[in-house]
């Protein structure tokens, strides 16, 4: 399990995809994690279901939050070469102090 303080890098867009005949909400984004005073690390994230819906409801680009999730691998092709990328599967989140007035403090699926 990973619990990480971060900021959303992109605009938040909720999508729906069909999985085994069932519509599922999904949110893909990138987070910036402050690595040191001079830079950040950028990591892909994916959230599904209610977690995705609540992230889309309460957050926008640039917002700080604390995510809870698991590291996962995903394969993709770039220029015909298959590569493996690491992403965080978000299983929950917590509001930071600046965002507490938007809703409840914690959302876990």
N, C-alpha and C positions, 0 to 999 in steps of 0.2 A: 504494500500500500504506500502510496505517495501522498503527502499533504504538502502543497506548495503554494506560496504567495506569488502572485503573478498579475500581469495585465493582459487584457485581450488586445491583439494586434490588428485584427480585421473587423469590419462591420459584421454584426451578428445576423446570420440568415438561417432560418429554420427550414429544413427540407423534409419531404415525406418520400419514403421509398417502400416498395412492395417486397416483403419477405414472406415467402410461402403463403401467398394470398392474403397477407395481413399488412395493412398500412402502418408503417413505423416512422416516428419522428426522428430525425437525425440532425445534429449540428456539428459541423467541422469548422475549426478555427485554428489560430496560432496564438500561443501565449509567449510573452517575454518574461523571463526570469532574470532578475538582477544578479549577475555573476560576481561582479565587483564594482567599485566606484566608477570604472571606465567603460563598462560594457554589460551586455545582456546576452543570454542564450535564448534562442527561439525554438520552440517545440510545438509540433502539431498536436491537436487534441480532437477527440471525437466523443460526443455524448449522444445517448439514445433515449427514447421514450420521454417520461416525465422530466428527467434531468435536463434533456435537450430543450424541452418546452419551457421550463422554468429559467434556464440560462437565457433563452431568447426573450423571455418576458421581462427580466429584471436587469439585464446588462447590455451595454453598448461598447463600441470600440473605445479603447483607452481605459475602461473601468478596471479597477483593482479588485481582485477576489482571491480566495483561497480555494484551490481545487483539491479534490480527493479522488484518487484513481489508481490505475495499474499501468505499468509499462507494457506495451505490446509491440510486436513487429508487424509490418505490412510490406508486401512486395509490390513494386511498381516498375514500369519500364521507362527509361529515359534514353533517347537516342538508340533504341533497339536493345539496350542492355538492361537486364533485370537487376534491380538493386533492392536491398532491404532497408526500410526506414523505421525508426523508432517513433512511436506516438504514445500519448497518454489516453487511455480509455477512462473518461470521467464518470465516476460513480456517484459523486455528490459534490457539493460546494458550500462555502461559507461566505457570508458577506463580510467585507472589511468595515472598519469603523465609519468610513466616509459613505458607505452604501447602506447602512442599517435602516435608514428611514424609508427604503423602498419596499421592504417586506420583512418576513421572518428572518432570523439570523442564519439558520442552517437548513439545507435541503439535501437529503440523502435518499437515494432510491432503495 
